[in-house]
Amino acid sequence: MELNIACTLDGRDLAVIKSIININNIFGDLNLNFVDDIEHCHVLIHKTKTLGINTYYAKDCVNQEQHKIKPTLNPKSVREIFELLGNTLKETLPKVKTPTTQIISIQQFILQLCQKQTDKMLLIEHPEFAIIIDNQANIARSSLEMNDELMQRLARQSISGIKFKYIHDTFVLESQHQMPLSVFNWNLGFFKENDLINSSFNERKKVFKLISWPNFGKYKFEPEFINLCSRLKKNTASFQDLVTVTGYSNEIVNKFLNATLMTGMVVSEESGQQMITPQKHDSHFIGSLKKFFGLK
């Protein structure tokens, strides 16, 4: 567990705090980090002075609780307060249990974590890069440029090669490249073309419905996506229905469904019957789009 410590002290007092933080392996699996930003820390060390007497405190910034450092500030008392707050925050901060099997795709797992009700950020750690999902700011931040090559690597990555954890700030990244979260999620689905993000979506009873049109000026797309959107706006259809009726490849339909599912533009439903979408006349607007992309 990572515990970020900030401090308003100076001189000898600051040296005592840093000396404890810099000693490795004394807190077991609790890793202490000294940070400068007092607005984004787990613990804030500070003091008050009354009648010439200093009183030292450790503020639990997660639970908004003050803890007096007794009897005064020294290596022993600082170590004890860090151990106390570390144990407290282990129970408070949300945890991520990474699956140990390949049953779930990385896209499905990230989508599940992003849908959890938490104000914490999700850190995705790979040996060569790190990505932070910031739901509140609707931004994905990365240690590397989030170009097509990086997104393809992540989209095709085995989940066992990735570590996930919730964090309180973004200091873990040496450099930060940003991308709107909706674009990040879309690309993560778009570049997964070999199968669907959830294996159960291949079942006949699983049908899909478009609930909002993608902004194709914002996202990567294939020309066939226009027709697929039109069909799912009119009627629900299963994966096999879409492949059969349109004649499109599995890869195209996978890319479309994965991208729109990751962004919430398409939802899955249970159906008791196989539904082949009947041929209907398109609106003038949809017809013009299809003609422009050579689909008519």
N, C-alpha and C positions, 0 to 999 in steps of 0.2 A: 504494500500500500504506500502511496506517495502522500507525504504531509508537507505542505508548503508553509514555511515560517517567515513572517515579516517582523520587523523590529523598529521601534522609534528611539532606541537607546543609542549611546555613542561611547567612545572611549573604552575603559576597562569592561563596562557592562556588555557592550557589543561584542568584545573579544571573547567573553565567557560564553555567550550564546553561540557564536560561530565555532568555538572550539568543540562544543558538544555536537553540533551539526556535522562537523567535518570528520568526526571519529566514525569510521565505517563499522558495520556489523555488530553494533552494540544493542540494536533494537530489533533483532530478528528480521522479520519480513517488512518492518516499518522503515521506509526510506525518507529521510528528512532533506528538504531542499530549502535553501535560503533565497528569498525573493525580495525585490525592492518595492514592489507595488503593494501597498497596504490595503488596497481596495479589493484585491484578488488573492487572498491568502486563506489558509485554513486556521492558522493561529497567529495572533498578533501579540508580541511581547512589548509591554510599555510600563511606565511607572508614574506615580504621583508623588508630590513632595509636600508634606505638611509639617510646619514648625521645624524645618531642616531635616526631617526624617523621610527617607525614601521608602516607598512601598511598591513592590513589583507585582505585576499581574500578567497572566496569560489569558487572552480573550479567545474563546472558541467562536470563530466567526461564522461557522456553519449553524450552530445552535444558539448563537448570540448569548453566550454565558461567560461570566468572568470567573477566573480562578486565581486566588492569591498564591503567589510563590512564597512558601514558608521555609525557614524563618526569614531568610533573605536570599538575595541572588548569589548563588555559588554553583559550581559544577554539579554537585549532588542534587540540589533542589531543582535545577533546570532539567536534569535527566529525569527525575521523578515526574515532573509536570508533563514532559513530552510523552512519557510512557502512559500516564493517565489519559491524556487527550487522544493519544493514538488508539488506545483501546476503546474510548468513547466513540470516536469518529469511524472506527471500523464497523460499528453497528449502525451508524447514521447514514454514511455515504452509500448510495446504491452500488451494487456490484454487478458485474457481468460474468455469467457462466458461459464460457465458450464451448460449443459442442465438440465432442471428441471424435465424432464420426462425420462422414461426408453426406449424410442423409439430407441435410439442409444446405442450401446454396448460400454463398456469402451475401448475395442480394437480398434473399428472404430474411436472413439474420439481421442485416443492417436495417432493413425496413421495420422489423419487429422492435428493435432497440430504439429507433427514432420515434416510434409511435408511443413509447412509454411516457407517462406523465412525470417528467423530471426537468428541472432547470439546469441540470448538469450537462456538460458536453461529453460527447463520445469520442474517445481516442482510438484510432485504428492503427496498430503498430505492425510494420513489416520490417525485416532486417535492413531494407534499403530506403524506406521512406515512412513517413507518418502523416496521417490525415485526421483532422478534427472535424466532427459534425457538430455545428452550433445551431440547434433548432431555434433558439430564441432570436438569433440574428438572421436566420435563414441563409447561412453561409457555410460552405465547406472550405476548410483551410488545409493547405498541404505544405510539407517541407520541400517538395519538388513541384515544378510547373505541371499543372493538371492538363497536359496535352493528350492527344488521342492515344499515344503509346502508353502513358501511365494508366489511363482509364481502361485500356484493353488488358493490361497486366492485372489490374485489380479485378476486373469483371471475370477473368478466367482463373483467378487465384483460388487454390484450395483453401478452405476455411481453416484447416489445421495449421497452415503457415502464417496465420494472422493472430495477433493478440488484441483483445478489446478491453477497455476499462473506461469508467466514467471519471472525468476530471473537473476541476473547479476553475481552471484558467488555461491560457494558451502558451504559457512560458516554455512548454516542452519542445516547441518547434524553434529551430535556429533561424529559419527564414519562413515566411508565410506567403503562399500564393493562394488567392481567393477565387471562388466560383460560387454563383448563386446555388443554393441547395437543390432547387428544382432541376437545374441543369446537370448538377452532379448525379442526382438520382436517375435522371433520364439517360445520361450517358452510361451509367453503370448497368442499366437494363439493355440499352441499345447495343452495346458491345458483347452481350451474351446471346449468341445466335445458335448455339448447338442444342440448347434445350430451354425449357421454361424455368423461371425462378423457383417454382414450386412443382415438384413432380406430379402432384395430384391434379394439377391443372390440365393434364393430358387426358383425364377421364372424360367420357362422353357426358356424364351428368354435370360437369362443370361448364357453365356457359358464361360469356362475358358481355358486358354492357358498357357503352361509352357514356360517361356522365358529363364530360366537358371536352371541347375540341382543343387539341394542342395548338400552341402558337408556333407554326412552322417557320416563322422568321426568327425564332429564338433557339430552336432545337435542331439537331441533326436528324435527317429523316430520309427514307427511301420514297420514290414516287408512289409506290403501291400503298403507302400509308393513307393516302387520301381516300382511296376506295374502301380500305378496311375501316376507317373512321365512319364513313358514310353508312356502311352495312351495320356496324354495331350501334349506331345512333338510331337506326330504324328498328332493329330486332336484335335479340340476344342470339349468340351462336357459340358453339364449342370450338376448340382448337381444330379438330378434324373437320368440322363444318366449314370453317374459314378456308382451310387448305383445299377441300373438295370443291367448293363453290367458286372460289376465285382462281384456282389453278396455280396459286403462288407456292413457292418453295417453303418447306418447313422453316428454313433459316429466316426468311423475310417475316413470316408470321410470328416466329419467336422474338425477333428484334422488336416488332411492333408491340406485341403484348407485354413483353418485359419492360420496355420503356414506359408505356402508358400505365402499367400496374405500379411501377416504382414511383410514379408521380401522382397516383390517385385519379388519373383521368379515365381509367377503365377499372371496373370492379368485377369480381367473380361472384356468381350465384349458383345455387343448386337447381337443377332442372330434372323433372321426372321423365322427360321425353327428349329424344334427339330432335334438334331444331335446325333444319336446313333453311337458311335465309332465302326467301323467295325473291325472284328478280322483280325490282320495282323501277319505275322511272325516276331518275335523279332530278333534283332541282336544277334550275338554270345555273346557279353558282357552282354546285358540285360538278355538274356536267362540264362547265368551262374549265375547272381545275383539272379534271381527268383528261380533257382534250389537250390542255397545255402540257401535261406530263406524258402524253402519248399513251394514255390508258384506254382510249376509246378508238 
